[in-house]
Amino acid sequence: MKKILMIFLLVVFSFTLAACNSSSKETSSEDTVEIDFFHRWPNEPRKTFYDEKIKEFEEENPNIKINVNSVLNDSYKEKIKVQVSSNELPDVFSSWSDSFAKDLVSSDRIMALDDIIDEDKEWSDKIIDSQFSGFTFDDTTYGIPFTVDGKAFFYNTDVFEDNNIEPPKTYEEFITVLDELQDAGYDTPLVEGLTDQWAISHYLGSIFERIIDPEVIEKDYGKENREFTDPGYEEGLKVFQNLTGYMGDVSTAMDHEEARNMFSNGEAPIIYMQFAEIKMVEDIGQIDFDFFDFPEFEDGKGNQDSLTGAPEGWMLSEDAPSEAIEFLKFLTSEETAFEFTKEDGQLNAIQGAVNEENSSKASVRAYDLINNASSTAPWFDNAVDMNIADVFMKGGQSLATNETNPGDIMKLVHEEIGN
């Protein structure tokens, strides 16, 4: 009897152990995969948009948890560079294109995406092909473009019509327009928030693009053999200083958002602004507006019709889990892109995800300009070495307050590059 009881207990124990092992394997297979997600939009409306999209993705994928972190532009640039140098990159993160992306790729810690792109054509074929170039280096793609943008001078159409002013095509005509607006009583005909250094870099990049030979720019913006000796740089700084004279003292004491609000409320008739900001102006709804490209320089040696602007996108760290790839595809799907543009107003790089259903006529027109531009010039602070960009941007702030001159700024640039 005891023998039978012992056999019975052994059988029961075996089944219990098997059940426990089975349960343990089930739990193991359902362990939560955590994905670190880093972007540069802690402000609205993008913060809420991405928080809601994360929640949606997690509900569709209950075994995945997204850990999100975000900081604003300048802090983001510094933090992502620290992370890449310390090999602590998040799994999925936002990135500017061109030189900024190239610097990250040079760390050898960014995932190459060509195989992922080739393996899922249903997803990747919807991304506008031309936008990949800013994330492609040595014939390898490291980023998925998501937003597209451009820069233009926005103007108050009622003010122009009331004063019989036509949008200028040349720099000389632009100065005449600014003079006429001042004569009409606008002390600040052109407004900008010069406490934001990136806003200064956008001006300088566009001016240099018009004035300086493209071959000189390509050499100087690179890592090797840069000289910055072309007289066009000093000339361009003089142009910027001249334009700040029309911005008034108010521009040196505020940021770009405050400047945009001044324009949107009809307090200043012209501002240099990104197409991504169209919806922000429309939401305030105080003025009718249109836009014109950065004017031509009649004696300029550069590209007179290029559009300043570049895509932004998403990158993956080299050791990101496969679930991060699925999250990346979710972020760049047609559905997410359509909702993104509808909520935020920023134009996107996904075919079919920008139309009059989710965008205003002004945004659709801007989208056509971006896609049909003969050439594009990346944001200056992403095109050149960051230390050099800093010299130009801080110098631009000093030019606006007449604390320095273009020649002294170029001396500092030469010191930075060791000339």
C-alpha positions as CSV (number, residue, x, y, z in Angstrom):
1,M,0.0,0.0,0.0
2,K,2.8,2.4,0.9
3,K,4.5,1.5,-2.4
4,I,1.4,2.4,-4.3
5,L,1.0,5.7,-2.4
6,M,4.6,6.6,-3.2
7,I,4.1,5.9,-6.9
8,F,1.0,8.1,-6.8
9,L,2.8,10.9,-5.1
10,L,5.6,10.7,-7.6
11,V,3.2,10.9,-10.5
12,V,1.4,13.9,-9.0
13,F,4.7,15.6,-8.3
14,S,5.9,15.0,-11.9
15,F,2.7,16.5,-13.3
16,T,3.0,19.5,-10.9
17,L,6.6,20.1,-11.9
18,A,5.7,19.8,-15.6
19,A,2.9,22.3,-15.1
20,C,5.2,24.7,-13.3
21,N,7.8,24.4,-16.0
22,S,5.1,25.0,-18.6
23,S,3.9,28.0,-16.7
24,S,7.4,29.3,-16.4
25,K,8.1,29.0,-20.1
26,E,4.8,30.8,-20.9
27,T,5.7,33.6,-18.6
28,S,9.2,33.8,-20.1
29,S,7.8,34.0,-23.6
30,E,5.5,36.8,-22.6
31,D,8.2,38.9,-20.9
32,T,7.8,42.6,-21.7
33,V,10.2,44.1,-24.2
34,E,11.1,47.6,-23.3
35,I,12.0,50.1,-26.0
36,D,13.7,53.4,-25.2
37,F,12.3,56.2,-27.4
38,F,13.8,59.7,-27.5
39,H,12.5,62.7,-29.4
40,R,12.8,66.5,-29.3
41,W,9.2,67.6,-28.7
42,P,8.3,68.0,-25.1
43,N,6.0,70.8,-26.1
44,E,2.5,70.7,-27.6
45,P,1.0,69.5,-29.8
46,R,3.6,66.9,-30.6
47,K,4.1,65.7,-27.0
48,T,0.4,64.7,-26.7
49,F,0.4,63.2,-30.2
50,Y,3.4,60.9,-29.5
51,D,2.1,60.0,-26.0
52,E,-1.2,58.9,-27.6
53,K,0.5,57.0,-30.4
54,I,2.7,55.2,-27.9
55,K,-0.4,54.2,-26.0
56,E,-2.0,52.9,-29.2
57,F,1.1,50.9,-30.1
58,E,1.3,49.4,-26.6
59,E,-2.4,48.4,-26.8
60,E,-1.7,46.6,-30.1
61,N,1.4,45.0,-28.7
62,P,0.9,44.2,-25.0
63,N,4.3,42.6,-24.7
64,I,6.0,45.9,-25.6
65,K,6.6,48.9,-23.3
66,I,7.8,52.2,-24.7
67,N,9.9,54.4,-22.4
68,V,9.7,57.9,-23.8
69,N,12.0,60.9,-23.1
70,S,12.1,64.3,-24.8
71,V,13.9,67.6,-24.6
72,L,14.0,70.7,-26.8
73,N,16.3,71.3,-29.8
74,D,19.6,72.5,-28.4
75,S,19.4,70.2,-25.4
76,Y,18.5,67.4,-27.7
77,K,21.6,67.9,-29.8
78,E,23.9,67.9,-26.8
79,K,22.2,64.9,-25.1
80,I,22.2,62.6,-28.2
81,K,25.8,63.3,-28.8
82,V,26.7,62.4,-25.2
83,Q,24.6,59.2,-25.6
84,V,26.3,58.1,-28.8
85,S,29.8,58.8,-27.4
86,S,29.0,56.8,-24.2
87,N,27.3,54.0,-26.2
88,E,24.0,54.6,-24.4
89,L,21.8,55.4,-27.4
90,P,18.1,54.9,-27.1
91,D,16.6,52.2,-29.4
92,V,14.6,54.7,-31.5
93,F,15.4,58.4,-31.7
94,S,14.7,61.4,-33.9
95,S,17.5,62.9,-36.0
96,W,18.1,65.8,-38.4
97,S,19.5,64.8,-41.8
98,D,22.8,65.5,-43.6
99,S,25.8,66.4,-41.5
100,F,24.1,65.8,-38.1
101,A,23.1,62.3,-39.1
102,K,26.5,61.7,-40.7
103,D,28.2,62.5,-37.5
104,L,26.1,60.0,-35.6
105,V,26.7,57.3,-38.2
106,S,30.4,57.8,-37.9
107,S,30.2,56.4,-34.4
108,D,29.4,52.9,-35.9
109,R,26.5,52.6,-33.4
110,I,23.6,53.3,-35.8
111,M,21.7,50.5,-37.4
112,A,21.9,50.2,-41.2
113,L,18.4,50.0,-42.6
114,D,18.8,48.8,-46.2
115,D,17.7,45.2,-45.5
116,I,14.7,46.4,-43.5
117,I,13.7,48.7,-46.3
118,D,14.1,46.0,-49.0
119,E,12.3,43.4,-47.0
120,D,9.1,45.4,-46.5
121,K,8.3,47.2,-49.7
122,E,4.7,47.6,-48.8
123,W,5.9,50.0,-46.1
124,S,9.0,51.5,-47.5
125,D,7.7,52.3,-51.0
126,K,5.3,54.8,-49.5
127,I,8.2,57.0,-48.3
128,I,9.1,59.7,-50.8
129,D,12.3,58.4,-52.3
130,S,14.1,61.7,-52.7
131,Q,14.0,62.3,-48.9
132,F,16.3,59.3,-48.2
133,S,19.4,61.1,-49.5
134,G,19.9,63.1,-46.3
135,F,20.2,59.8,-44.3
136,T,22.3,57.9,-46.9
137,F,26.1,57.7,-46.6
138,D,28.4,55.6,-48.6
139,D,25.4,54.0,-50.3
140,T,23.9,52.9,-47.0
141,T,20.7,54.2,-45.5
142,Y,20.7,54.9,-41.7
143,G,17.5,56.8,-41.2
144,I,13.8,56.9,-42.2
145,P,12.7,60.4,-43.2
146,F,9.4,61.4,-41.7
147,T,9.0,65.2,-41.9
148,V,9.8,67.5,-44.7
149,D,10.1,71.2,-44.5
150,G,11.2,74.4,-46.2
151,K,11.8,78.0,-45.3
152,A,10.3,81.2,-46.8
153,F,9.5,84.8,-46.0
154,F,5.9,85.0,-44.8
155,Y,4.1,88.3,-45.4
156,N,0.8,89.9,-44.4
157,T,-1.1,90.2,-47.7
158,D,-3.4,93.0,-46.5
159,V,-0.4,95.1,-45.5
160,F,1.2,94.6,-48.8
161,E,-2.0,95.4,-50.7
162,D,-2.8,98.5,-48.7
163,N,0.6,99.9,-49.4
164,N,0.8,98.7,-53.1
165,I,3.8,96.5,-52.3
166,E,4.7,93.5,-54.4
167,P,6.7,90.5,-53.1
168,P,10.3,91.1,-53.9
169,K,12.4,88.8,-56.1
170,T,15.9,90.3,-55.5
171,Y,17.7,91.4,-52.3
172,E,17.7,95.0,-53.5
173,E,13.9,94.8,-54.0
174,F,13.6,93.3,-50.5
175,I,15.4,96.2,-48.9
176,T,13.2,98.6,-50.8
177,V,10.1,96.8,-49.5
178,L,11.4,97.0,-45.9
179,D,12.1,100.8,-46.4
180,E,8.6,101.3,-47.7
181,L,7.1,99.4,-44.8
182,Q,9.0,101.6,-42.3
183,D,7.8,104.7,-44.2
184,A,4.3,103.3,-43.8
185,G,4.7,103.3,-40.0
186,Y,6.0,99.8,-39.3
187,D,9.0,100.3,-37.0
188,T,9.7,96.6,-37.2
189,P,8.9,95.5,-40.7
190,L,10.8,92.3,-40.3
191,V,10.7,90.3,-37.1
192,E,12.7,87.5,-35.6
193,G,13.5,86.0,-32.2
194,L,17.2,86.3,-32.1
195,T,17.6,84.7,-28.7
196,D,17.1,81.4,-30.6
197,Q,20.5,80.8,-32.2
198,W,19.0,78.2,-34.7
199,A,16.9,81.0,-36.2
200,I,20.1,83.0,-36.9
201,S,21.7,79.9,-38.5
202,H,18.7,79.6,-40.9
203,Y,19.3,83.1,-42.1
204,L,23.0,82.7,-42.5
205,G,22.6,79.4,-44.3
206,S,20.2,80.8,-46.9
207,I,22.3,83.9,-47.4
208,F,25.5,81.9,-47.9
209,E,23.7,79.5,-50.3
210,R,22.8,82.5,-52.5
211,I,26.2,84.3,-52.4
212,I,28.9,81.6,-52.3
213,D,29.9,79.2,-55.0
214,P,28.4,75.7,-54.3
215,E,31.8,74.0,-54.7
216,V,33.3,76.3,-52.0
217,I,30.3,75.5,-49.7
218,E,30.7,71.8,-50.2
219,K,34.4,72.0,-49.3
220,D,34.0,74.3,-46.3
221,Y,31.1,72.4,-44.9
222,G,33.0,69.1,-45.0
223,K,35.3,67.7,-42.4
224,E,38.5,68.1,-44.4
225,N,40.2,70.9,-46.3
226,R,37.8,73.5,-45.0
227,E,39.0,77.1,-45.2
228,F,36.2,79.6,-44.9
229,T,38.3,82.1,-46.7
230,D,35.8,83.0,-49.4
231,P,34.8,86.8,-49.1
232,G,31.2,85.7,-49.5
233,Y,31.1,84.7,-45.8
234,E,31.9,88.2,-44.6
235,E,29.6,89.6,-47.3
236,G,26.8,87.3,-46.0
237,L,27.4,88.4,-42.4
238,K,27.0,92.0,-43.6
239,V,23.7,91.2,-45.3
240,F,22.5,89.6,-42.1
241,Q,23.5,92.6,-40.0
242,N,21.8,94.9,-42.4
243,L,18.5,92.9,-42.1
244,T,18.7,92.9,-38.3
245,G,18.5,96.7,-38.6
246,Y,14.9,96.3,-39.7
247,M,14.0,94.0,-36.8
248,G,14.3,96.6,-34.1
249,D,15.5,96.1,-30.5
250,V,12.6,93.9,-29.7
251,S,14.0,91.0,-31.8
252,T,17.2,90.7,-29.7
253,A,15.1,90.2,-26.6
254,M,12.7,87.4,-27.6
255,D,12.6,83.9,-29.1
256,H,11.2,82.8,-32.4
257,E,7.8,81.7,-31.0
258,E,7.2,85.3,-29.7
259,A,8.2,86.7,-33.1
260,R,5.8,84.3,-34.8
261,N,3.0,85.5,-32.5
262,M,3.8,89.1,-33.4
263,F,3.5,88.3,-37.1
264,S,0.3,86.2,-36.5
265,N,-1.3,89.1,-34.6
266,G,-0.5,91.6,-37.3
267,E,2.1,93.5,-35.4
268,A,4.9,92.9,-37.9
269,P,4.4,92.3,-41.6
270,I,7.2,89.9,-42.5
271,I,8.9,86.9,-40.8
272,Y,11.3,84.2,-42.1
273,M,9.6,81.0,-41.1
274,Q,9.3,77.3,-41.7
275,F,6.4,75.7,-43.6
276,A,5.9,73.6,-40.5
277,E,4.6,76.8,-38.8
278,I,1.7,77.5,-41.2
279,K,-0.9,75.8,-39.0
280,M,0.3,77.7,-35.9
281,V,-0.3,81.0,-37.8
282,E,-3.6,79.8,-39.1
283,D,-4.8,78.7,-35.6
284,I,-4.3,82.3,-34.3
285,G,-6.3,83.4,-37.3
286,Q,-5.7,87.1,-37.1
287,I,-4.2,87.7,-40.6
288,D,-4.2,86.6,-44.2
289,F,-0.7,85.7,-45.4
290,D,1.4,84.3,-48.2
291,F,5.1,83.6,-48.7
292,F,8.0,84.2,-51.0
293,D,11.4,82.5,-51.3
294,F,14.6,84.0,-50.0
295,P,15.4,86.8,-52.6
296,E,18.1,86.4,-55.2
297,F,21.4,88.2,-55.1
298,E,22.1,89.6,-58.6
299,D,25.9,89.2,-58.2
300,G,25.7,86.0,-56.1
301,K,27.7,83.0,-57.2
302,G,25.4,80.5,-55.4
303,N,22.1,78.7,-56.1
304,Q,19.6,81.5,-56.5
305,D,16.5,79.2,-56.4
306,S,17.4,76.5,-53.9
307,L,15.0,76.0,-51.0
308,T,16.4,75.9,-47.5
309,G,15.0,73.0,-45.6
310,A,15.6,69.3,-45.0
311,P,13.8,66.2,-43.8
312,E,14.0,64.9,-40.2
313,G,13.5,61.3,-39.4
314,W,14.1,58.3,-37.1
315,M,17.1,56.2,-36.4
316,L,17.7,53.0,-34.6
317,S,20.7,52.1,-32.4
318,E,22.8,49.3,-33.7
319,D,21.6,46.9,-30.9
320,A,17.9,47.8,-30.9
321,P,15.6,44.8,-30.6
322,S,13.4,43.7,-33.5
323,E,10.4,45.2,-31.8
324,A,11.9,48.6,-32.2
325,I,11.8,48.1,-36.0
326,E,8.1,47.4,-35.7
327,F,7.7,50.6,-33.7
328,L,9.7,52.5,-36.3
329,K,7.3,51.3,-39.1
330,F,4.3,52.3,-36.9
331,L,5.8,55.8,-36.5
332,T,6.2,56.1,-40.3
333,S,3.0,54.5,-41.5
334,E,0.6,56.3,-43.7
335,E,-2.0,56.4,-41.0
336,T,0.3,57.8,-38.4
337,A,1.7,60.4,-40.9
338,F,-1.8,61.5,-41.9
339,E,-2.8,62.0,-38.3
340,F,0.5,63.7,-37.5
341,T,0.0,66.3,-40.2
342,K,-3.6,66.9,-39.3
343,E,-2.8,67.5,-35.6
344,D,0.5,69.3,-35.9
345,G,0.5,70.9,-39.3
346,Q,4.0,69.6,-40.1
347,L,4.3,68.1,-43.6
348,N,5.5,64.5,-43.9
349,A,7.5,62.3,-46.2
350,I,4.9,59.6,-46.7
351,Q,3.1,59.4,-50.0
352,G,-0.6,60.1,-49.8
353,A,-0.4,61.4,-46.2
354,V,-0.6,65.1,-47.1
355,N,-3.7,66.4,-48.9
356,E,-6.6,68.9,-48.4
357,E,-8.3,66.5,-46.0
358,N,-5.6,67.1,-43.3
359,S,-3.9,70.3,-44.6
360,S,-4.8,73.8,-45.5
361,K,-4.4,75.2,-49.0
362,A,-1.3,77.1,-47.9
363,S,0.3,73.9,-46.5
364,V,-0.5,71.9,-49.7
365,R,1.0,74.7,-51.8
366,A,4.1,74.6,-49.5
367,Y,4.3,70.8,-49.9
368,D,4.3,71.1,-53.7
369,L,7.1,73.7,-53.5
370,I,9.2,71.3,-51.3
371,N,8.7,68.4,-53.7
372,N,9.3,70.4,-56.8
373,A,12.3,72.4,-55.6
374,S,15.3,72.3,-58.0
375,S,17.6,71.8,-55.0
376,T,17.5,72.0,-51.3
377,A,20.0,73.3,-48.8
378,P,20.1,71.8,-45.3
379,W,19.8,73.9,-42.1
380,F,23.2,75.6,-41.6
381,D,23.6,74.4,-38.0
382,N,23.2,70.8,-39.2
383,A,25.3,71.3,-42.4
384,V,28.6,72.4,-40.7
385,D,30.6,71.3,-37.7
386,M,28.7,72.3,-34.6
387,N,31.6,74.3,-33.2
388,I,31.9,76.4,-36.3
389,A,28.1,76.9,-36.4
390,D,28.3,78.1,-32.8
391,V,30.8,80.8,-33.8
392,F,28.6,82.0,-36.6
393,M,25.4,81.9,-34.5
394,K,26.8,83.7,-31.5
395,G,28.4,86.1,-33.9
396,G,25.1,86.8,-35.5
397,Q,23.6,87.7,-32.1
398,S,26.5,90.1,-31.5
399,L,26.0,91.6,-35.0
400,A,22.4,92.4,-34.2
401,T,23.5,94.4,-31.1
402,N,26.4,96.0,-32.9
403,E,28.9,94.5,-30.5
404,T,31.1,93.0,-33.2
405,N,31.7,93.1,-36.9
406,P,31.8,90.5,-39.7
407,G,35.6,90.5,-40.0
408,D,36.1,89.7,-36.3
409,I,33.6,86.8,-36.6
410,M,35.5,85.3,-39.5
411,K,38.7,85.6,-37.4
412,L,37.1,83.4,-34.7
413,V,36.0,80.9,-37.4
414,H,39.5,80.6,-38.6
415,E,40.8,80.1,-35.1
416,E,38.2,77.4,-34.6
417,I,39.4,75.5,-37.7
418,G,43.1,76.1,-37.0
419,N,43.8,78.5,-39.9
